[in-house]
C-alpha cells in the first residue's frame, strides 16, 4: 500500500512538473525523480505558495531538476538577515541550475511587505509567503523548529526531489556552498 502511494505521488509530481504553468526557470522536460520520495516530501514539493514578487502561486516541484536552497525566515528576524548576507556571497558560486528561495513563515507578513524587504536589502533571489498549508507540511516534516526564524532553519532539495534534513544556525557562505553541492550530487 505504501509503495502504491509513493508511486502515485511520484506520478502526480511528474504531472505537476510538466504542466504548462511551470515557471520559466523550470526545465522544459520532466526530470527523473527518486522513486523513494516520502509522502511528506511529495506533499512539500506539490503544495502551492505565493511568490512575493509576482503574486503568482508556485510550488517547489516547479523547479524539479534543479538544486533548491530553502531558508525559512521572517522580515523582522535579525539572524535571518545575517544569514541572507551569507547567501549573497554563496549565490555567486552557482548558475541557474540552483534556486535560492527564502520562504516567510510569519502569518502576519504579506507578499508586498516581503517584496519591499527584499528590495530594500538588495537581495536578488526568490522570496515567497508560505501560507498555512505549506507551513503545516513543513512542520509535519521538520517539526516546529522550521517556524522559528531566529534559529535560521534551512534545507535543500536535490534535483531528484530529495529533501535534506533541517539545518539550523547561521552558516558561512563556504558552509552554504558545501551544503548546496552535497544536495546537487544527491
C-alpha positions as semicolon CSV with decimal commas, in nm:
position;residue;x (nm);y (nm);z (nm)
1;X;0,000;0,000;0,000
2;X;0,275;0,245;0,098
3;X;0,463;0,170;-0,227
4;X;0,144;0,239;-0,426
5;X;0,101;0,573;-0,251
6;X;0,463;0,666;-0,326
7;X;0,430;0,566;-0,692
8;X;0,103;0,760;-0,722
9;X;0,265;1,060;-0,555
10;X;0,563;1,042;-0,793
11;X;0,327;1,035;-1,092
12;X;0,138;1,337;-0,958
13;X;0,471;1,516;-0,905
14;X;0,579;1,440;-1,263
15;X;0,245;1,558;-1,398
16;X;0,273;1,881;-1,200
17;X;0,626;1,941;-1,329
18;X;0,521;1,900;-1,690
19;X;0,217;2,130;-1,674
20;X;0,208;2,440;-1,890
21;X;0,200;2,667;-1,582
22;X;0,552;2,577;-1,473
23;X;0,779;2,875;-1,404
24;X;1,008;2,982;-1,685
25;X;1,305;2,883;-1,470
26;X;1,186;2,523;-1,454
27;X;1,321;2,268;-1,702
28;X;1,118;2,207;-2,017
29;X;1,125;1,829;-1,984
30;X;1,026;1,621;-1,684
31;X;1,339;1,521;-1,490
32;X;1,396;1,187;-1,329
33;X;1,293;1,189;-0,965
34;X;1,371;0,938;-0,699
35;X;1,114;0,662;-0,659
36;X;1,193;0,667;-0,287
37;X;1,046;1,009;-0,205
38;X;0,845;1,010;0,115
39;X;0,484;1,119;0,129
40;X;0,599;1,424;0,331
41;X;0,849;1,519;0,061
42;X;0,590;1,483;-0,215
43;X;0,343;1,692;-0,016
44;X;0,601;1,969;0,030
45;X;0,700;1,963;-0,338
46;X;0,338;1,984;-0,453
47;X;0,195;2,242;-0,211
48;X;0,145;2,587;-0,364
49;X;0,267;2,909;-0,203
50;X;0,291;3,272;-0,317
51;X;0,587;3,429;-0,498
52;X;0,634;3,766;-0,324
53;X;0,736;3,949;-0,642
54;X;0,476;3,823;-0,887
55;X;0,191;3,725;-0,655
56;X;0,168;3,401;-0,853
57;X;0,119;3,062;-0,697
58;X;0,426;2,841;-0,731
59;X;0,540;2,503;-0,597
60;X;0,882;2,369;-0,511
61;X;0,807;2,094;-0,765
62;X;0,808;2,363;-1,035
63;X;1,187;2,359;-1,002
64;X;1,232;1,982;-1,044
65;X;1,570;1,901;-1,194
66;X;1,736;2,192;-1,012
67;X;1,901;2,214;-0,673
68;X;1,698;2,430;-0,434
69;X;1,828;2,601;-0,121
70;X;1,537;2,699;0,106
71;X;1,557;2,914;0,415
72;X;1,260;2,975;0,644
73;X;1,258;3,337;0,754
74;X;1,068;3,648;0,860
75;X;1,140;4,009;0,767
76;X;1,178;4,109;1,134
77;X;1,442;3,841;1,206
78;X;1,794;3,980;1,252
79;X;1,953;3,633;1,239
80;X;1,780;3,578;0,905
81;X;1,934;3,900;0,774
82;X;2,281;3,785;0,884
83;X;2,225;3,451;0,707
84;X;2,092;3,628;0,397
85;X;2,413;3,831;0,368
86;X;2,599;3,497;0,357
87;X;2,360;3,383;0,083
88;X;2,463;3,683;-0,129
89;X;2,820;3,551;-0,136
90;X;2,726;3,184;-0,176
91;X;2,488;3,259;-0,461
92;X;2,779;3,381;-0,676
93;X;2,919;3,026;-0,685
94;X;2,617;2,881;-0,868
95;X;2,443;2,915;-1,201
96;X;2,074;2,899;-1,289
97;X;2,062;2,526;-1,207
98;X;2,049;2,628;-0,840
99;X;1,748;2,811;-0,697
100;X;1,770;3,019;-0,380
101;X;1,440;3,068;-0,201
102;X;1,352;3,248;0,121
103;X;1,011;3,146;0,249
104;X;0,846;3,375;0,503
105;X;0,658;3,171;0,762
106;X;0,526;3,466;0,965
107;X;0,146;3,469;0,917
108;X;0,143;3,844;0,992
109;X;0,359;3,934;0,691
110;X;0,235;3,955;0,333
111;X;0,381;3,935;-0,015
112;X;0,403;4,313;-0,068
113;X;0,591;4,362;0,260
114;X;0,827;4,076;0,177
115;X;0,897;4,207;-0,175
116;X;0,975;4,550;-0,030
117;X;1,201;4,395;0,236
118;X;1,396;4,206;-0,033
119;X;1,426;4,517;-0,248
120;X;1,537;4,734;0,047
121;X;1,805;4,481;0,144
122;X;1,928;4,433;-0,215
123;X;1,858;4,060;-0,218
124;X;1,835;3,911;-0,566
125;X;1,673;3,572;-0,525
126;X;1,318;3,445;-0,483
127;X;1,114;3,535;-0,177
128;X;0,777;3,377;-0,103
129;X;0,499;3,361;0,153
130;X;0,442;3,008;0,282
131;X;0,081;3,035;0,388
132;X;-0,077;2,792;0,632
133;X;-0,086;2,484;0,411
134;X;0,285;2,480;0,322
135;X;0,376;2,575;0,680
136;X;0,176;2,275;0,805
137;X;0,353;2,041;0,560
138;X;0,694;2,176;0,665
139;X;0,603;2,129;1,034
140;X;0,496;1,770;0,959
141;X;0,839;1,701;0,809
142;X;1,072;1,906;1,029
143;X;0,884;1,985;1,350
144;X;0,819;2,330;1,496
145;X;1,182;2,443;1,458
146;X;1,104;2,532;1,097
147;X;0,868;2,805;1,225
148;X;1,135;2,970;1,444
149;X;1,312;3,215;1,209
150;X;1,584;3,320;1,460
151;X;1,711;2,960;1,456
152;X;1,779;3,018;1,082
153;X;1,618;2,693;0,961
154;X;1,724;2,579;0,617
155;X;1,710;2,274;0,393
156;X;1,799;2,175;0,041
157;X;1,622;1,981;-0,230
158;X;1,821;1,771;-0,475
159;X;1,745;1,775;-0,849
160;X;1,565;1,440;-0,799
161;X;1,336;1,590;-0,532
162;X;1,504;1,451;-0,219
163;X;1,464;1,691;0,072
164;X;1,754;1,712;0,318
165;X;1,736;1,720;0,693
166;X;1,674;2,057;0,852
167;X;1,980;2,261;0,938
168;X;1,981;2,547;1,187
169;X;2,222;2,816;1,294
170;X;2,390;3,084;1,091
171;X;2,625;2,928;0,834
172;X;2,910;3,095;0,648
173;X;2,891;3,128;0,271
174;X;3,152;2,850;0,245
175;X;2,931;2,618;0,452
176;X;2,628;2,709;0,242
177;X;2,822;2,628;-0,073
178;X;2,917;2,286;0,069
179;X;2,554;2,222;0,173
180;X;2,427;2,304;-0,176
181;X;2,695;2,098;-0,352
182;X;2,601;1,794;-0,140
183;X;2,237;1,840;-0,244
184;X;2,335;1,879;-0,610
185;X;2,516;1,546;-0,600
186;X;2,234;1,356;-0,424
